[in-house]
Protein backbone atom coordinates (compact mmCIF):
# COMPACT_ATOMS: atom_id res chain seq x y z
CA UNK A 1 0.00 0.00 0.00
CA UNK A 2 1.44 3.36 -0.98
CA UNK A 3 1.57 6.29 1.39
CA UNK A 4 -1.10 8.07 -0.70
CA UNK A 5 -3.60 5.22 -0.42
CA UNK A 6 -5.89 5.49 2.60
CA UNK A 7 -6.11 2.39 4.80
CA UNK A 8 -9.44 0.75 3.96
CA UNK A 9 -9.73 -0.96 7.35
CA UNK A 10 -10.76 -4.59 7.81
CA UNK A 11 -13.76 -6.23 6.14
CA UNK A 12 -15.79 -8.84 8.03
CA UNK A 13 -17.88 -11.18 5.91
CA UNK A 14 -21.24 -12.78 6.57
CA UNK A 15 -19.85 -16.12 7.77
CA UNK A 16 -17.54 -14.43 10.27
CA UNK A 17 -20.43 -12.31 11.60
CA UNK A 18 -22.25 -15.58 12.36
CA UNK A 19 -19.24 -16.61 14.47
CA UNK A 20 -19.30 -13.31 16.37
CA UNK A 21 -22.91 -12.62 17.34
CA UNK A 22 -25.80 -14.99 18.08
CA UNK A 23 -28.36 -13.36 15.77
CA UNK A 24 -29.76 -15.53 12.97
CA UNK A 25 -32.21 -15.00 10.13
CA UNK A 26 -34.70 -13.49 10.02
CA UNK A 27 -33.31 -11.31 12.81
CA UNK A 28 -29.73 -10.96 11.57
CA UNK A 29 -29.92 -7.50 9.99
CA UNK A 30 -26.39 -6.99 8.65
CA UNK A 31 -24.70 -8.65 5.69
CA UNK A 32 -21.08 -7.59 6.22
CA UNK A 33 -18.89 -4.93 7.84
CA UNK A 34 -16.37 -2.72 6.06
CA UNK A 35 -13.84 -0.18 7.27
CA UNK A 36 -13.55 -1.92 10.64
CA UNK A 37 -11.01 -0.26 12.91
CA UNK A 38 -10.48 -1.95 16.23
CA UNK A 39 -11.78 0.11 19.14
CA UNK A 40 -12.78 2.98 16.86
CA UNK A 41 -15.42 2.43 14.20
CA UNK A 42 -17.05 0.14 11.66
CA UNK A 43 -19.59 0.37 8.86
CA UNK A 44 -22.24 -2.34 8.65
CA UNK A 45 -23.89 -3.09 5.31
CA UNK A 46 -27.52 -4.18 4.98
CA UNK A 47 -28.74 -4.87 1.46
CA UNK A 48 -32.47 -4.25 1.85
CA UNK A 49 -34.56 -6.64 -0.25
CA UNK A 50 -38.30 -6.84 -0.90
CA UNK A 51 -38.50 -10.28 0.74
CA UNK A 52 -37.60 -9.05 4.26
CA UNK A 53 -40.25 -10.55 6.57
CA UNK A 54 -41.29 -7.22 8.11
CA UNK A 55 -42.35 -5.82 4.73
CA UNK A 56 -45.43 -8.10 4.67
CA UNK A 57 -47.01 -5.89 7.33
CA UNK A 58 -44.93 -2.69 7.24
CA UNK A 59 -46.60 -1.61 4.97
CA UNK A 60 -48.45 -3.63 2.31
CA UNK A 61 -48.12 -1.79 -1.00
CA UNK A 62 -45.63 0.71 0.49
CA UNK A 63 -42.79 -1.25 2.14
CA UNK A 64 -40.70 0.74 4.64
CA UNK A 65 -38.00 -0.75 6.88
CA UNK A 66 -39.14 -0.19 10.47
CA UNK A 67 -37.06 2.36 12.38
CA UNK A 68 -36.51 -0.14 15.18
CA UNK A 69 -34.99 -2.55 12.62
CA UNK A 70 -32.59 0.18 11.48
CA UNK A 71 -31.57 0.79 15.11
CA UNK A 72 -31.18 -2.96 15.66
CA UNK A 73 -28.92 -3.15 12.59
CA UNK A 74 -26.84 -0.36 14.14
CA UNK A 75 -26.64 -2.31 17.41
CA UNK A 76 -25.60 -5.50 15.59
CA UNK A 77 -22.84 -3.58 13.79
CA UNK A 78 -21.66 -2.24 17.15
CA UNK A 79 -21.75 -5.76 18.62
CA UNK A 80 -19.48 -7.10 15.87
CA UNK A 81 -17.11 -4.17 16.41
CA UNK A 82 -16.91 -4.98 20.15
CA UNK A 83 -16.31 -8.66 19.38
CA UNK A 84 -13.60 -7.80 16.83
CA UNK A 85 -11.92 -5.32 19.19
CA UNK A 86 -11.84 -7.84 22.04
CA UNK A 87 -10.75 -10.69 19.71
CA UNK A 88 -13.68 -12.84 20.83
CA UNK A 89 -14.50 -14.70 17.58
CA UNK A 90 -15.96 -18.13 18.39
CA UNK A 91 -16.51 -17.13 22.01
CA UNK A 92 -19.98 -17.27 23.47
CA UNK A 93 -20.31 -13.63 24.41
CA UNK A 94 -23.55 -11.75 24.64
CA UNK A 95 -23.75 -8.08 23.82
CA UNK A 96 -26.87 -6.54 25.29
CA UNK A 97 -28.54 -3.24 24.56
CA UNK A 98 -28.75 -0.89 27.55
CA UNK A 99 -29.99 2.36 26.00
CA UNK A 100 -30.92 4.06 22.75
CA UNK A 101 -30.75 7.84 23.00
CA UNK A 102 -31.51 10.68 20.62
CA UNK A 103 -32.91 8.38 17.92
CA UNK A 104 -34.03 10.31 14.88
CA UNK A 105 -35.48 8.97 11.65
CA UNK A 106 -34.88 11.28 8.73
CA UNK A 107 -35.54 9.25 5.59
CA UNK A 108 -37.39 6.04 4.71
CA UNK A 109 -35.38 2.88 3.95
CA UNK A 110 -37.05 0.82 1.24
CA UNK A 111 -36.38 -2.35 -0.80
CA UNK A 112 -33.42 -1.92 -3.12
CA UNK A 113 -31.56 0.39 -0.72
CA UNK A 114 -28.04 -0.33 0.52
CA UNK A 115 -28.16 0.75 4.14
CA UNK A 116 -24.77 1.70 5.59
CA UNK A 117 -24.59 1.67 9.38
CA UNK A 118 -21.74 3.93 10.50
CA UNK A 119 -20.89 3.20 14.13
CA UNK A 120 -18.19 5.05 16.09
CA UNK A 121 -17.04 4.26 19.62
CA UNK A 122 -17.69 7.19 21.91
CA UNK A 123 -16.27 5.42 24.95
CA UNK A 124 -15.67 2.01 26.44
CA UNK A 125 -15.40 1.48 30.17
CA UNK A 126 -14.92 -2.12 31.14
CA UNK A 127 -17.84 -4.03 29.72
CA UNK A 128 -19.96 -0.97 28.85
CA UNK A 129 -19.59 0.62 25.42
CA UNK A 130 -21.26 3.71 23.96
CA UNK A 131 -21.57 4.38 20.21
CA UNK A 132 -22.66 7.18 17.93
CA UNK A 133 -24.53 5.68 15.00
CA UNK A 134 -25.81 6.85 11.67
CA UNK A 135 -27.72 4.89 9.05
CA UNK A 136 -27.14 6.19 5.53
CA UNK A 137 -28.53 5.37 2.12
CA UNK A 138 -26.18 6.89 -0.42
CA UNK A 139 -25.42 10.42 0.68
CA UNK A 140 -28.54 10.86 2.80
CA UNK A 141 -28.93 10.19 6.52
CA UNK A 142 -31.84 7.83 7.17
CA UNK A 143 -31.44 7.48 10.94
CA UNK A 144 -29.16 8.34 13.82
CA UNK A 145 -28.90 7.26 17.44
CA UNK A 146 -26.60 6.95 20.44
CA UNK A 147 -26.43 3.30 21.55
CA UNK A 148 -25.12 1.96 24.86
CA UNK A 149 -24.49 -1.77 25.35
CA UNK A 150 -22.62 -4.14 27.64
CA UNK A 151 -20.94 -7.43 26.91
CA UNK A 152 -20.80 -10.60 28.96
CA UNK A 153 -18.75 -13.76 28.49
CA UNK A 154 -21.27 -16.62 28.49
CA UNK A 155 -18.73 -19.44 28.27
CA UNK A 156 -15.39 -20.65 27.05
CA UNK A 157 -16.36 -21.16 23.42
CA UNK A 158 -18.99 -22.33 20.99
CA UNK A 159 -19.25 -25.98 20.14
CA UNK A 160 -18.75 -26.90 16.51
Secondary structure, 3 states (H helix, E strand, C coil): CCCCCCCCCEEECHHHHHHHCCCCCCCCCCCEEEEEECCCEEEEEEECCCCCHHHHCCCCCCCCCCHHHHHHHHHHHHHHHHHHHCCCCCCCEEEEEEEEEEEEECCCCCCCCEEEEEEEEEEEECCEEEEEEEEEECCEEEEEEEEEEEEEECCCCCCC
